Amino acid sequence: MRKFALLLATFSLLFFYARSQEIVEQIERSVNQDAVEAHIRFLASDELRGRMTGTPENKIAAKYIAERLRSAGATLLPDRDSYHQQVPLLRSDAPSSAVFSFDDQELSQWDELLFITAANGTLSAPLVFVGYGSEEELKKGKIEGKIVVARAGAEDNKEARAFFGISREKVEMVKEMGGVALIELYRSSELPWSLLQNYFSGTKYTLDGPTGDSFSSGLINDAEGTWLEYFSSKKKLKSSELTIEGADTRSIEVPNVLGWIEGADPALKDEYLIISAHFDHVGVKQVPAGEDSIWNGARDNAIGTTALLTTAEFFGMNRPARSILFLACNAEEVGLLGSRYYSENPWMPLDKAIFNFNNDGAGYNNKTIMTVIGLERTSADTMIMDGAKTFGLTAIQDPVPEQNLYDRSDNVSFAAKGVPAITAAPGADDFDEEVLKYYHQPADEADNLDYAYLADYYRAYILAAYKILHAGERPFWKSGDKYEEAGKSLYSIE
């Protein structure tokens, strides 16, 4: 029986490929430049005020996406009664003041001290320094009832961009072992203190849950390494005091948006492709009078969200062999939280997902290419390159690998679980002035986009998705990729 099902699936895929030229023509007709522009102009309009996570305008964008998916023919996911998956977040506003006192020293916010999470009040407790704060070092430090001071990062990973994930792990260990606060010594030129001041001075979000209760975790500015020398020599202090005022922490929910197109092939429809894009942006900023205060986010990521909607519009009229899950992620700009929550609470089994084809971007400077972050990491590379070539574009891999873009978009939430994942983006062959003048800037508006180029970009994206959906062999990680073992575990591959 199983051999018959495989034979049936093979004939079905051959049939779909026989229609390849017809499919190209259908994609050409399906992607309407005016419709593309309408989606982007609505999502990036001043009325949506930058679609910041947790705002009413963000919810309006989610409602728009859900209704456009419904109109395209994407249904509710099986056994669900809504297009919205509510993501529980903890919203934290920075404290108005903070003072950390020990020995005859006193550090205050903002030049010397910053907080990732904060609990109002005064905390008096012994202090212990624990090196990098590994599990072994924390146990050795007997941290119960103590304020814990540790070096930022880890002994084997001092990369600044990995700091936040490592810090979350330390917070959990400190809390489990009874520590009452965690303060880390931060020293990096990669992410300077001034950048952290700007980030932590506003509203921050974390996933509500184990890391979401009130707990103070912060950073000491140790640019010169003097505090490391100080605490290394002291190790323990009998008393220290941490006073925090004005912090505001509350639980909220924000929506991810999900839609489903069931595959037409009975033998393959249980397998599915994840088409994803984040729809949140960074909202409204305080600026001098007369300047534009709305960060509209046309490129980042109304373009990507429109890729998702345009793909749904095509496959709603042309059902593929395998199924498609459409996931419009929230809270990407505040830490990839929407995709992370979905990957940990999936509505469909992840081991049936064949691929995550994410869409995100900062902007474009080369209209002859399609940039694909992670292109070289999976066996879907030739399908993506062929899809781009058909519509006159060249698919290139990450042009700035030193910026670690792969781990900074929603694709990584699925890669970490083992699902082969990449992020497509409009053509950027460098992070140059043409890109940076729009990236997270108020100039990123719908009026200054090239919609003819975007229409071809969407056609290439849809054709690449079509090829993946009808591939005889499911895409997988290339040998040696850092997520290969997670993939083998997810799919039970020996």
C-alpha positions in Angstrom: 0.0 0.0 0.0 2.8 2.4 0.9 4.5 1.7 -2.5 1.3 2.5 -4.2 1.0 5.8 -2.3 4.6 6.7 -3.2 4.0 5.9 -6.9 0.8 8.0 -6.9 2.8 10.9 -5.3 5.5 10.6 -8.0 3.0 10.6 -10.9 1.3 13.6 -9.3 4.6 15.6 -9.1 5.4 14.7 -12.6 2.1 16.1 -13.7 2.7 19.3 -11.8 6.1 19.7 -13.4 4.7 19.1 -16.9 2.5 22.2 -16.4 5.6 24.3 -15.5 5.3 26.7 -18.4 1.6 27.1 -17.8 2.4 27.8 -14.1 4.9 30.5 -15.1 2.3 32.2 -17.2 -0.3 32.0 -14.4 2.2 33.5 -11.9 2.9 36.3 -14.4 -0.8 37.1 -14.7 -1.5 36.6 -11.0 0.9 39.2 -9.6 -0.8 42.5 -10.3 1.4 45.5 -9.7 -1.6 47.7 -8.6 -2.7 45.1 -6.1 0.8 44.8 -4.8 1.0 48.6 -4.3 -2.3 48.7 -2.6 -1.2 46.2 0.1 2.0 48.0 0.7 0.4 51.5 0.8 -2.1 50.4 3.4 0.4 48.6 5.6 2.9 51.4 5.4 0.4 54.2 5.7 0.7 57.0 8.3 -2.7 55.8 9.7 -1.0 52.5 10.9 1.7 54.5 12.7 4.5 52.1 12.1 2.6 49.0 13.3 4.5 48.8 16.7 3.9 45.7 18.7 1.2 46.1 21.2 -0.5 49.1 19.6 -4.0 49.4 18.2 -2.5 50.0 14.8 -0.6 46.7 15.0 -3.9 44.9 15.6 -5.5 46.7 12.6 -2.7 45.4 10.5 -3.2 41.9 11.8 -7.0 42.1 11.0 -6.2 43.3 7.5 -3.8 40.4 6.9 -6.4 37.9 8.2 -9.1 39.2 6.0 -6.9 39.3 2.9 -5.9 35.7 3.6 -9.6 34.8 3.9 -10.3 36.5 0.7 -7.5 34.7 -1.1 -8.9 31.3 -0.1 -6.7 30.5 2.9 -8.8 28.9 5.5 -8.6 28.6 9.3 -6.1 26.0 10.4 -7.6 22.6 11.3 -9.5 22.7 14.7 -9.0 26.4 15.1 -11.7 29.1 15.3 -9.6 32.2 14.5 -6.9 33.3 12.2 -5.1 34.8 15.2 -2.7 33.1 17.6 -2.4 35.2 20.7 1.2 35.6 21.8 1.6 36.3 25.5 4.2 39.0 26.1 5.6 40.8 29.1 5.8 44.6 28.4 8.5 46.3 30.4 9.1 50.1 30.6 12.5 51.2 31.7 12.9 52.4 35.3 13.0 56.1 35.8 16.0 55.6 38.2 18.2 52.8 39.5 21.1 52.8 41.9 23.4 49.8 42.7 25.5 50.3 45.9 28.3 48.1 47.2 31.4 48.7 49.3 31.9 52.4 48.9 30.8 52.3 45.3 27.6 53.6 43.7 26.5 53.1 40.1 23.4 54.8 38.6 21.4 54.7 35.5 22.1 55.4 32.4 25.8 55.9 31.9 26.9 53.2 34.3 23.9 50.9 34.6 21.1 49.5 32.4 18.3 47.1 33.1 17.0 44.3 30.8 14.2 43.5 33.3 13.5 45.4 36.5 11.4 45.0 39.7 10.7 48.2 41.6 11.8 48.5 45.2 15.0 48.2 47.3 16.8 44.9 47.5 19.5 44.4 50.2 21.5 41.2 49.9 25.1 39.8 49.8 26.9 40.0 46.5 28.8 37.2 44.8 30.9 37.3 41.6 30.7 34.1 39.5 32.9 34.5 36.5 30.8 34.0 33.3 27.9 32.5 35.4 28.0 29.0 34.0 25.9 26.4 35.8 29.0 25.1 37.5 30.1 28.6 38.6 26.7 29.4 39.9 26.5 26.2 42.0 30.0 26.9 43.3 29.0 30.5 44.2 26.1 29.3 46.5 24.0 32.1 45.1 20.8 31.6 47.1 19.6 34.9 48.5 22.4 36.8 46.8 22.8 39.5 44.1 24.8 37.8 41.4 27.5 39.6 39.3 28.8 37.8 36.2 30.7 38.6 33.0 28.5 39.0 29.9 28.4 36.2 27.4 30.0 32.8 27.9 33.5 31.4 28.1 33.1 29.8 24.6 31.0 32.6 23.1 31.8 36.2 23.6 30.0 37.5 20.5 27.9 40.5 21.5 25.0 39.5 19.3 24.7 36.2 21.2 24.7 38.0 24.6 20.9 38.3 24.9 20.1 34.6 24.5 22.9 33.6 26.9 21.7 36.2 29.4 18.2 34.7 29.3 19.6 31.3 30.1 21.6 32.8 33.0 18.5 34.5 34.4 16.7 31.2 34.5 19.5 29.4 36.2 20.0 32.2 38.8 16.2 32.2 39.6 16.2 28.4 39.9 19.1 28.5 42.3 17.5 31.2 44.4 19.5 34.2 43.4 17.7 37.5 43.7 19.1 39.6 40.9 21.7 39.3 38.0 24.0 42.1 37.0 26.4 41.4 34.1 29.6 43.2 33.2 29.3 44.4 29.6 32.3 45.2 27.4 31.9 45.2 23.6 32.7 47.5 20.7 30.4 45.4 18.4 27.3 46.7 20.2 28.4 49.9 21.9 26.9 51.1 25.2 25.3 54.1 23.5 23.3 51.6 21.3 22.2 49.7 24.4 21.2 52.9 26.1 18.9 53.8 23.2 17.4 50.3 23.1 16.8 49.8 26.9 15.6 53.3 27.5 12.2 52.5 25.9 9.7 49.7 26.1 11.0 46.2 26.0 9.1 42.9 25.4 9.8 39.3 26.4 7.7 36.2 26.1 5.5 36.0 29.2 6.0 32.8 31.2 9.0 31.4 33.0 11.2 34.4 32.2 8.3 36.9 32.6 7.9 37.4 36.3 9.5 40.4 38.1 13.2 39.9 38.4 16.0 42.5 38.1 18.6 41.7 35.5 20.9 44.4 34.2 24.3 45.5 32.8 27.2 47.5 34.1 29.2 49.5 31.6 32.7 47.9 31.8 34.2 49.4 28.6 37.7 49.5 30.2 37.5 46.3 32.1 38.0 48.0 35.5 34.9 46.5 37.1 36.0 43.0 36.0 39.2 43.5 37.8 37.4 44.9 40.8 34.9 42.1 41.2 37.5 39.4 40.4 39.5 40.6 43.3 36.6 40.8 45.7 34.6 37.7 44.8 32.1 38.2 47.6 30.7 41.1 49.5 28.6 40.8 52.7 26.2 43.5 51.7 25.0 45.4 48.6 21.8 47.3 47.7 19.9 47.7 44.5 17.1 50.4 44.4 14.8 50.6 41.3 12.0 53.1 40.8 9.5 53.8 38.0 9.7 50.4 36.2 6.4 49.3 34.8 5.8 45.7 33.8 2.5 44.3 32.5 1.3 41.2 30.6 -0.3 41.8 27.1 -1.2 39.6 24.1 -0.5 40.4 20.5 -1.7 38.4 17.4 0.2 36.3 15.0 -1.9 35.6 11.9 -2.2 32.2 10.4 -3.9 30.8 7.3 -4.0 27.4 5.6 -4.3 26.2 2.0 -4.6 22.4 1.9 -2.7 20.5 -0.7 -4.4 18.9 -3.6 -2.5 15.6 -3.5 -3.9 13.1 -1.1 -0.5 11.5 -0.7 1.3 14.7 0.0 -1.1 17.1 1.6 -0.1 16.3 5.2 3.3 17.9 4.4 3.4 21.7 4.2 5.5 24.7 3.5 5.7 27.6 5.9 5.4 31.0 4.2 6.3 33.6 6.8 6.9 37.3 7.2 6.7 39.7 10.1 4.3 42.6 9.9 5.3 44.7 13.0 7.6 47.6 12.8 9.1 50.2 15.2 6.2 52.7 15.5 6.4 56.4 16.3 9.4 58.2 17.7 10.0 61.4 19.5 11.6 63.8 17.1 12.1 67.6 16.9 9.1 69.6 15.9 8.4 69.5 12.2 10.2 66.2 11.5 8.5 63.0 10.4 7.9 61.0 13.6 6.3 57.8 11.9 8.6 55.0 11.0 6.3 53.5 8.3 8.2 50.3 7.6 7.4 49.9 3.9 10.6 47.9 3.2 10.7 46.4 6.6 8.4 44.7 6.4 5.3 45.7 4.4 7.2 44.3 1.3 7.6 40.9 3.1 4.0 40.9 4.3 2.8 41.6 0.8 4.9 38.7 -0.5 2.9 36.5 1.9 -0.4 37.9 0.8 0.5 37.7 -2.9 1.6 34.1 -2.6 -1.7 33.3 -0.9 -3.6 34.9 -3.7 -1.8 32.8 -6.3 -2.1 29.4 -4.5 -5.7 30.1 -3.4 -6.4 29.9 -7.2 -3.8 27.2 -7.9 -3.8 24.6 -5.2 -0.4 23.0 -4.9 0.4 19.3 -4.2 1.5 19.9 -0.6 -0.2 22.2 1.8 0.9 25.8 2.8 0.8 27.4 6.3 0.9 31.2 6.1 2.4 32.8 9.2 2.4 36.6 9.6 4.6 37.0 12.6 4.3 39.7 15.3 6.9 41.1 17.6 9.9 40.5 15.3 11.4 43.9 15.9 11.4 43.3 19.6 13.2 40.0 19.6 11.7 37.6 17.1 9.1 36.8 19.7 6.1 36.0 17.5 7.9 33.3 15.5 9.6 32.0 18.6 6.3 31.6 20.3 4.8 29.8 17.3 7.7 27.5 16.9 7.3 26.5 20.6 3.5 26.3 20.3 2.9 25.2 16.7 -0.7 24.7 15.4 0.6 22.0 13.0 3.2 19.4 13.7 6.6 20.8 12.9 7.9 17.4 11.7 5.4 17.7 8.7 6.9 21.1 7.7 9.2 20.7 4.8 10.7 24.2 4.7 10.3 27.7 6.0 10.4 30.3 3.2 10.6 33.6 5.2 10.5 37.0 3.7 12.1 40.1 5.3 14.5 42.9 4.3 16.0 46.2 5.0 15.7 47.6 1.5 17.2 47.1 -1.9 20.1 48.7 -3.9 20.2 46.2 -6.9 17.1 45.5 -8.9 18.7 42.7 -10.9 19.0 40.4 -7.9 17.0 38.6 -5.1 19.0 38.3 -1.9 18.5 35.0 0.0 19.9 34.8 3.5 20.8 31.1 3.9 20.7 30.3 0.2 23.7 28.0 0.4 22.6 26.2 3.6 19.8 23.9 2.2 19.1 21.7 -0.8 16.4 24.1 -1.9 19.1 26.4 -3.3 18.7 25.4 -7.0 14.9 25.7 -6.8 15.2 29.2 -5.5 17.8 30.2 -8.0 15.8 28.8 -10.9 12.7 30.6 -9.7 14.5 33.9 -9.6 16.2 33.3 -13.0 12.8 32.7 -14.7 11.8 36.2 -13.9 15.1 37.9 -14.8 16.7 38.0 -11.4 19.8 36.4 -9.9 19.5 34.9 -6.4 22.5 35.7 -4.3 23.5 34.6 -0.8 24.1 36.8 2.2 26.3 39.7 1.1 27.3 40.7 4.6 27.8 37.4 6.6 29.7 39.3 9.3 26.4 40.9 10.4 24.9 37.5 11.2 21.6 38.3 9.4 20.5 34.6 9.4 20.1 34.6 13.1 18.4 38.0 13.2 15.1 37.2 11.3 12.2 34.8 12.0 13.7 32.0 10.0 16.0 31.2 12.9 13.0 30.3 15.1 12.3 27.4 12.8 15.9 26.5 12.0 16.5 26.1 15.8 13.8 23.4 15.8 15.3 21.7 12.7 13.1 22.9 9.9 15.2 24.0 6.9 14.7 27.7 6.7 15.9 30.7 4.7 14.9 34.4 4.3 14.3 36.0 0.9 14.7 39.7 0.5 14.7 42.3 -2.2 18.0 42.8 -3.9 20.7 44.1 -1.6 24.4 43.3 -2.5 25.7 45.4 0.4 24.5 47.3 3.5 25.4 50.6 1.8 24.1 54.1 2.0 21.2 53.3 -0.4 20.0 50.7 2.1 20.8 52.5 5.3 19.0 55.7 4.4 15.8 53.7 4.7 16.6 50.9 7.2 14.7 51.8 10.4 14.3 55.3 9.2 11.2 57.5 8.7 12.1 57.7 5.0 11.0 54.1 4.5 7.7 54.9 2.9 5.5 53.5 0.2 6.0 56.5 -2.1 9.7 55.7 -2.9 9.4 52.0 -3.9 9.8 50.5 -7.4 6.7 48.5 -7.8 7.6 47.1 -11.2 10.7 45.5 -9.6 8.7 44.3 -6.6 6.2 42.6 -8.9 9.0 40.6 -10.6 10.5 39.8 -7.1 7.1 38.4 -6.0 6.8 36.3 -9.1 10.3 34.8 -8.5 9.4 34.2 -4.9 6.1 32.4 -5.8 7.7 30.3 -8.4 10.5 29.2 -6.0 7.8 28.3 -3.5 6.0 26.3 -6.2 9.1 24.4 -7.0 9.7 23.6 -3.3 6.1 22.5 -2.9 6.4 20.1 -5.8 9.9 18.8 -5.2 10.2 15.0 -5.4 12.6 15.0 -2.4 11.9 17.3 0.6 14.6 20.0 1.1 17.1 19.5 3.9 20.1 21.0 5.5 23.4 20.6 3.7 25.9 18.5 5.4 27.7 20.2 8.3 25.2 23.0 8.8 24.9 23.9 12.5 21.2 23.1 12.4 21.6 19.8 10.6 21.5 17.8 13.9 18.3 19.5 15.0 16.8 18.6 11.6 17.8 14.9 11.9 16.2 14.9 15.4 13.0 16.6 14.2 12.5 14.3 11.2 13.9 11.1 12.9 16.7 10.8 10.3 19.5 8.4 11.2 
